[in-house]
Amino acid sequence: MYKDIVIVSAVRTPFGRYCGALREYDYFDLGALPMREVLSRVNLSGEDVDEVFWGVGDTSVCKDVYTPVAARQTLLKAGLPPETPSVAIDKACVSAMSAVHLGCRAMIAGEIQSAIGGGATSFSQEPLIVRGLRYQGFRIGDVKMEDPLFALGYKDFNPVSVDTDNVAAEYGITRQEQDEWALRSHQNYGRAWEEGKFKDEMMVLDIPQRKGDPVRLDIDEQYRPDTTLEKLGRLPGIYGCKGVTAGNAPGLNDGATAILFMPRSKAKALGLEPLAEILSMASIAIKPDRMPEGPAFAAMKALEGTGLSLDDIDVIEINEAFAAVPLVSMALMADRDRGKVRALREKTNINGSAIAIGHPNTASGARLIMNLMYELRRRGGGHALAAICGGLAQADACVIRV
């Protein structure tokens, strides 16, 4: 259990749909938006940040593909001093949560007193790849181009959707349940947005256009208010899946997140109000084809030593890498007890999650933390648990208190 590490500011961009409103943002400029804003909101300068920990999963979208030092270029774009150390982290979807975790470890070790953790992803700027020309002596003929987003996953393993489909079937989770959870995500998001719940965490962007006035983006583009079970039911499975479809999975999204955190004593010295306390964090890994189980194991590990049980947790978010992920993880956390599963579902993903919000993967982990933090603050306090899975069955979890 951590001692007195607090969040003092947290913000994110709206998440853009694939090739949507954020498609033309340079990768470093996109990440600099919340990195700059998270300091501006508490009237701090970059000199007050000891280190930046930044989720960066795909450097091919950067203008400097080869060792772009993306965390460093982003912090420089954001106006932080050039003396600021930084770390770029590639743990796929868990990257931004792991960024916060590594910052907490550095604080516990006494090496730093403040940090920004977060990340950025731009699926829209993903290039097509041509391999082998350098040494094959190409002179004439057709060139084969590779799309890294097709059958998204890892070349030596199944697509992550296929592994998820297989594990969901083992747990007896049907296509119908997955579609129902996807619909719930959109419905919960819609209600939360109408109630203004995302205004605390989401910065509004006025996006310049080549012609005409800027376009204002103040909502996550992935959200589809016209989603119905009938529409979801008509979608085919992807890559041969029986349960996983494009409708009960998140999109390929663009966006960035940033969290500013520090020991309580540092916050007091700077005159800052703690928004939440980070009680515990955990990073785990399991067999690479068991990804949907990861958030459950990470969550249970994060709870160890806090003195808390699942009954003590007021709100939970398990990232919807697919609808099957929270469904599998909740079943595992509840020992497949149907009553306990129902109780968990009632307090899980109450504002929607990645299916409706979007999943710019190396930014999402920090989004879970801030969404739960602001939810607890609206409630007047409590405990929250965030959990997220990532590439080849890694997972992170975080317990916070307000």
C-alpha positions, 0 to 999 in steps of 0.5 A, a space after each residue: 500500500 502506498 503512503 500519501 501519493 496524491 493526484 492534483 490534476 488530471 485531464 485528457 483530450 476527447 478521443 477521436 474516431 479512426 480518421 476522424 477529427 484528430 486525424 491530422 494531429 502530429 503525434 507529439 502535438 497531440 500528446 502535448 495538449 493534455 501535458 500542457 493543460 494538466 499543469 495549466 489547470 493548477 497554475 504550475 510551470 514545467 519546472 515543477 515536474 521532476 520526471 515524465 512517464 509516457 505511454 508510447 506503443 507505436 513509434 511508426 506514427 512519429 515523424 522520426 520513426 527510428 528512436 523518436 524519444 517520443 516522451 521527450 519530444 512531447 514534453 518539449 512541445 508542451 513547454 516543459 524545460 529541456 532538463 526534464 527527464 522522461 521515459 517512454 513506455 511500451 506495454 500496449 494498452 496498459 502503458 499509461 497506467 504503468 506510467 503512473 505506476 513507475 512514477 509512484 515507484 520513483 517517489 517511494 524510492 525518494 528519487 522524485 517529488 512530482 511526475 506526469 504520467 499518461 500517454 498518447 496514441 494516433 491510429 489515424 496516422 498509422 503508415 503502411 509498411 514496405 519490408 525488405 527493400 533495403 537488402 533485396 535489391 528491388 529494381 522493378 515490379 509490384 511492391 507489397 504494402 503491409 497494414 499493421 492495423 489488419 488482424 491487429 495483434 502480434 504476428 507470432 500469436 493469434 489476433 487478440 480478438 481470437 484469444 478473447 473469443 476463445 476465453 469468453 467461450 470457456 467462461 460460457 459468455 455468449 455473443 448476446 451477453 457481449 452485445 448487451 454489454 456493448 449497448 450498455 456501454 453506449 447507453 451509460 456513456 450517453 447518460 454520463 455525457 448528458 449529465 456533464 460528467 466528462 467536463 472535469 476530465 475532458 478538455 474541449 478542442 477547437 480544431 483548425 480546418 483548412 477552410 472555414 471556422 474551427 470545429 469544436 470537439 467536446 465529446 468522444 467520437 466513438 460514441 454511437 447514440 443510435 446503437 441497438 441490440 438489433 444493429 449489433 446482432 447483425 454484425 459478423 464476427 471478426 477474424 472467425 470469432 463467434 462472439 467478438 464483433 466490431 460492435 462489441 469491441 472498441 474502435 481504433 482511436 486517437 487521443 492523449 491523457 495526462 495525470 499530475 501526481 506527487 507526495 501529499 507533502 509536496 502538494 501542500 508545499 505548492 498549495 495544491 488540493 489533492 483530488 485523490 490518493 493513490 492507495 495501490 497499483 499492480 502490474 502483472 502478466 499471465 499466459 499470452 492467450 489469456 488476456 481477458 483474465 488479466 484485469 481480474 488478477 491485477 485487480 486482486 493483486 492491487 487490493 492486497 495490502 490495502 485492507 479493502 475487499 471488493 465490497 469496499 469498492 464503490 465504483 470499478 472500471 475494467 477497460 473494454 478492450 472487448 466486451 468480453 474482457 470485463 465480463 470474464 474478469 468480473 466472473 473470475 473476481 466473483 469466483 463465478 458466483 452469479 449473485 456476486 457477478 450481478 453486484 459487481 456489474 452494477 458498479 462497473 463501467 457506470 459511465 461507459 468504457 472503451 466501446 463507447 469512449 474509444 481506446 487510444 490504447 497507450 493513453 487509456 490506462 490514465 483515463 480510467 484513473 481520472 474518470 473514477 477519481 472525478 466520479 468519486 468526487 461527485 459522490 463526495 468520496 469513496 474507493 475506486 478500482 481501475 483495471 486494464 489488460 494489454 498486449 500478450 496478456 499483461 494487466 495493470 490495476 489501481 486503487 484510489 481513494 477520495 
